[in-house]
Amino acid sequence: MAEARRLTQAERCSLFLVDNKHQELVAKVFDGNILPNGTEEQSEVRLPLHTGIVGHVASTGMLLNIKDAYHHPLFFRGCDQETGFRTRNILCFPICDNNEVIGVAELCNKQAGTHFTKFDQEMAMAFSSYCGLAILHSLMYKRVADAQYRSKLSNELMMYHMKVPGNEVSKLVSNSFESSRKIYPEFNLFRFAPRIIPPEDSTTAMFSMFSDLGMLTKWRIPRDGLARFILMVKRGYRDPSYHNWSHGFTVRPFCYLIIHTVICWTKGS
């Protein structure tokens, strides 16, 4: 937009994006509005979709070249009152994508002359094509960035709720036993029903299955690391009627039995 202002020798340019959801025109870009302290104002302005000159251009998709803004019936003085800017003349043109107006650019106050010329109009319409591509890329980038932020926030919330206190880890490690068969003699038989194990002992039994298969020794898994992993997985389960921690736990003994049986066959026992 700064380049459009420079090429047409306008004092200021504004970019309004069409917000179809709220039926509004939203302006966030005001290039050339320099405040007394030397900074550039970037306040947001919202207008009803069909208000004033920009609303007319958004509705019709036609360029407007206005020589005297305050004597034009479509001029909306509220925008000047809100921003403190004095508009003399306007060149307003649509920014389209596949014949759909996605924004409106407004150039104000021709500095070299009394009003914008036909050459300025041609320059503006040529510029609008490039402006449309830039807006679409910007909106796409914003959607991707928003999606990434929501994903990051969801992951952080999930990890927060799945965080396992150290005392629970220590308790599981201290209460664990090397083999569930010491408590349940038929644990390594296919007829054993895992649901008879009390829910409060499920994590201990899960720990013992890893230990009984020699996984801690073979892969040098720290006991507290395994305990934290089991407790974190348990916390990660929701509590629907079927696919919950209880269901996940009862599947694990079957996997344990298959591995245990294969080991026994391999050893010939």
JODA-V347278 format. One record per pair of residues at least 24 apart in sequence whose C-alpha atoms are under 10 Angstrom apart, sorted by the first residue. I is the first residue (numbers start at 0). GAP is how many residues later the second one is. Records with the same first field share a line. If there is no record, write none. Layout:
I->GAP / GAP
This chain:
0->28 / 29 / 30 / 31 / 104 / 105 / 106 / 126 / 127 / 130
1->27 / 28 / 29 / 30
2->28 / 124
3->27 / 101 / 102 / 103 / 116 / 119 / 120 / 123 / 124 / 127
4->26 / 27 / 101 / 102 / 103 / 104 / 105 / 119
5->26
6->113 / 116 / 117 / 120
7->83 / 99 / 100 / 101 / 102 / 103 / 104 / 108 / 109 / 111 / 112 / 113 / 115 / 116
8->98 / 99 / 100 / 101 / 102 / 103 / 104 / 107 / 111
9->79 / 80 / 81 / 96 / 97 / 98 / 99 / 100 / 101 / 102 / 103 / 105 / 106 / 110
10->76 / 96 / 97 / 98 / 99 / 100 / 101
11->73 / 75 / 78 / 94 / 95 / 96 / 97 / 98 / 99
12->77 / 78 / 79 / 92 / 93 / 94 / 95 / 96
13->78 / 90 / 91 / 92 / 93 / 94
14->39 / 77 / 79 / 80 / 88 / 89 / 90 / 91 / 92 / 116
15->28 / 29 / 30 / 31 / 38 / 39 / 42 / 78 / 79 / 86 / 87 / 88 / 89 / 90
16->29 / 32 / 41 / 78 / 84 / 85 / 86 / 87 / 88 / 118
17->29 / 30 / 31 / 37 / 40 / 77 / 83 / 84 / 85 / 86
18->27 / 28 / 29 / 30 / 83 / 84
19->29 / 82
21->26 / 27
22->24 / 25 / 26 / 27
23->24 / 25 / 26 / 27 / 31
24->24 / 25 / 26 / 29 / 30 / 33 / 77 / 78 / 79
25->77 / 78
26->76 / 77 / 78
28->76
29->53 / 76 / 77
30->76
31->76
32->50 / 51 / 52
40->42
41->41
42->39 / 40
43->39
44->34 / 37 / 38
45->33
46->29 / 31 / 32
50->24 / 25
51->24 / 25 / 26 / 27
52->37 / 38 / 39 / 40 / 51 / 53
53->38 / 39 / 40 / 49 / 50 / 51 / 52
54->49
55->36 / 38 / 48
56->35 / 36 / 37 / 38 / 44 / 46 / 47 / 48 / 49
57->34 / 35 / 36 / 37 / 38 / 42 / 43 / 44 / 45 / 46 / 47
58->35 / 41 / 42
59->34 / 41
60->32 / 33 / 34 / 35 / 38 / 39 / 40 / 41 / 42 / 43
61->30 / 31 / 32 / 33 / 39
62->28 / 29 / 30 / 31 / 32 / 41 / 42 / 43 / 58 / 61 / 62
63->26 / 27 / 28 / 29 / 30 / 42 / 57
64->24 / 25 / 26 / 27 / 28 / 41 / 42 / 50 / 51 / 52 / 53 / 55 / 56
65->24 / 25 / 26 / 42 / 49 / 50
66->24 / 42 / 43 / 47 / 48 / 49 / 50
67->41 / 46 / 47
68->39 / 40
87->26 / 27
88->25 / 26 / 27
89->25 / 26
90->24 / 25 / 26 / 29 / 30 / 33
91->29 / 32 / 33
92->28 / 31 / 32 / 34 / 35
93->30 / 31 / 34 / 35 / 38
94->29 / 30 / 32 / 33 / 34 / 35 / 36 / 37 / 38 / 40
95->32 / 33 / 35 / 36 / 37 / 39
96->32 / 35 / 36 / 38 / 39
97->34
100->31
101->30 / 33 / 34
102->25 / 28 / 29 / 32
103->24 / 28
104->26
157->77 / 78
158->73 / 76 / 77
160->71 / 74 / 75
161->69 / 70 / 71 / 72 / 73 / 74 / 75
162->65 / 68 / 69 / 72 / 73
163->63 / 64 / 65 / 66 / 67 / 68 / 69 / 71
164->63 / 66 / 67
165->58 / 62
167->59 / 60 / 63
168->54 / 55 / 56 / 57 / 58 / 59 / 60 / 61 / 62 / 63
169->53 / 54 / 57 / 58
170->33 / 53 / 56
171->29 / 31 / 32 / 35 / 51 / 52 / 54 / 55 / 56 / 58 / 59
172->31 / 34 / 50 / 51 / 52 / 53 / 54 / 55
173->30 / 49 / 50
174->26 / 28 / 29 / 32
175->25 / 27 / 28 / 29 / 30 / 31 / 32 / 35 / 47 / 51
176->27 / 28 / 30 / 31 / 32 / 34 / 35
177->26 / 27 / 29 / 30 / 31 / 32 / 33 / 34 / 35 / 36
178->25 / 26 / 27 / 28 / 29 / 30 / 31 / 32 / 33 / 34
179->24 / 25 / 26 / 27 / 28 / 29 / 31 / 32
180->24 / 27 / 28 / 31
186->66 / 69 / 70
187->65 / 66 / 68 / 69 / 70 / 72 / 73
188->64 / 65 / 68 / 72
189->63 / 64 / 67 / 68
191->61 / 62
192->57 / 60 / 61
193->52 / 53 / 55 / 56 / 57 / 58 / 59 / 60
194->51 / 52 / 54 / 55
196->53
198->46 / 47 / 50
201->28 / 32 / 43 / 44 / 47 / 48
202->24 / 27 / 28 / 31 / 46
203->26 / 27
204->44 / 48
205->24 / 43 / 44 / 46 / 47 / 50
206->24
208->43 / 44 / 46 / 47 / 48 / 51
209->46
211->44 / 48
212->43 / 44 / 46 / 47 / 50
